[in-house]
């Protein structure tokens, strides 16, 4: 997750960030080899994300136009940033200080140095509540983050919609990156009042593409969730829907208990 703030102390901006420039966001995006990251850190088990909406969620697209790994383009974007600002691209990456996440951050740092010539600093944070408070205050450059669970796309409205007009930083304090995008605001509002499923899908797909174009967030991999259960337990994901479709398999904050049953009461 990237902080796009432009001027500290203005428009709820706690800290100006290099990621106010698209060129900086592009350098980061092109400089990380997600396939190698997934292989080294996840044993290749996870799937690279194409955007915020996972398979099975309305608005999901297999190809959003998200930039792929390209060291030459990463270096060119970093050079463009220097031309725009007169400064070399550098930033601090926040992350929780547990050993596993720290190794994730170290690998990102190594990749950006090797692939884009970008030197970054790491800021290990002791607990998630502190990491969240830093994000709320927009006092960071970039942070390793997990959010935006599955289910209906409108649940993401609270995180990304802004009531004020661009180019000011977003007036929504839980839009932690501070980005204020006219397309995303407009499409969320239109989808919220539409009763046409096809139109809602089109609007959410447009939001997905806008994220890939503007790179407010850089997507890594979809999180894999599992549920442990005894063999006699059934219906963990909930009952079939009224139209006969199976239960949604994406987990957000847990799994429903509605529809669970056991063989002969042997739970």
Order of alpha helices (4+ residues) and beta strands (2+ residues): alpha-alpha-alpha-beta-alpha-beta-alpha-beta-alpha-alpha-alpha-beta-beta
